Amino acid sequence: MILILTNKQDVSADFVVRELRRRGAAYVRVNTEDLRTGECSFRLSPAPSVTIDRNGSSVKSSDIGAVWHRRPGHAFDEVPTPERPAPDEEKFVVEQWMVWIEALEVAISDGWMNPLTPASLFENKIRQLSLARRIGFTIPDTIVSNSPSAIKNFRREHHAGLAAKALYAPLLEGIDRDRFVFTSLVESGHLNDAAALRQAPTIFQEALIPKVDYRVTIVGTKIFAVKVCYPPQDGIDWRVSKAAVQFVPIELPAEIAGMCLKFVQNAGLVFGAIDLIESRGEWYFIEINPSGEWGWLQQPVGLPIAEAICDTLQALDTTR
């Protein structure tokens, strides 16, 4: 049986569930919003084991041969803000479930996509860039700093300008709505507020202009690459454009494709969504998302990523 750990709003998981059903494969999808209304137990003797009771059925860790750690959310994601407990209590409950999920590897040691430890480690963009450089990728000249003087000096080194991006999790969760922190060009006035710059380290990179963006989705040893086409006036981050973006399937140069596979394998991952840039004839590694979105490449672009994920999960499934 395949265990899918995700959330109710995960459209990409919907594609995989549909394909598993078509194949008649045994699976169970556990959405983190449902954990508080079900019953979950973790026993450590005589051997580590987990039982998840939900909707009148019971799933045991001994039944599970593969796990897709897709995109678990928080326990209160579906609960309206006025109905949630006090913030400190909510934080406590959310953290308890997060740690419980992280411990599932103790009872289910094999068959993970992605294994939890490397997936967590490679959310770190400094670690990503370091590995990319070691295996042969070109990376943009980069500084990660909260030092106003160091950032200004770095800006003077790059006449084309700088791009700024969040070091981790560029999502600001608000009471009424969430906001996404997109990569943006640094204007001269942005560096005048020294107190603001010191608040937290930020990634600053040489601006690659002109540029062509590519998204490369790796599933095991399979590569799905697209060229990202969007209006240049919409900024340097193609995610801002949304409806105006077009994705054109392409075949990567063999050397670049090989480094993408090598990165995922060296990172200990099975799946990864890699962003690359081509600028003035040079290919640059930008970042990888170990749980990146890909549903918008399944349809309408037509890339069979769900099928590749199902192939991989079934190959990992030790109970087949």
Secondary structure, 3 states (H helix, E strand, C coil): CEEEEECCCCHHHHHHHHHHHHHCCCEEEEEHHHHHHCEEEEECCCCCEEEEEECCEEEEHHHCCEEEECCCCCCCCCCCHHHCCCHHHHHHHHHHHHHHHHCHHHHCCCCEECCHHHHHHCCCHHHHHHHHHHCCCECCCEEEECCHHHHHHHHHHCCCCEEEECCCCCEEECCCCEEECCCEECCHHHHCCHHHHHCCCEEEEECCCCCEEEEEEEECCEEEEEEEECCHHHCCCHHHCHHHCEEEEECCCHHHHHHHHHHHHHCCCCEEEEEEEEECCEEEEEEEECCCCCHHHHCCCCCCHHHHHHHHHHHHCCCC
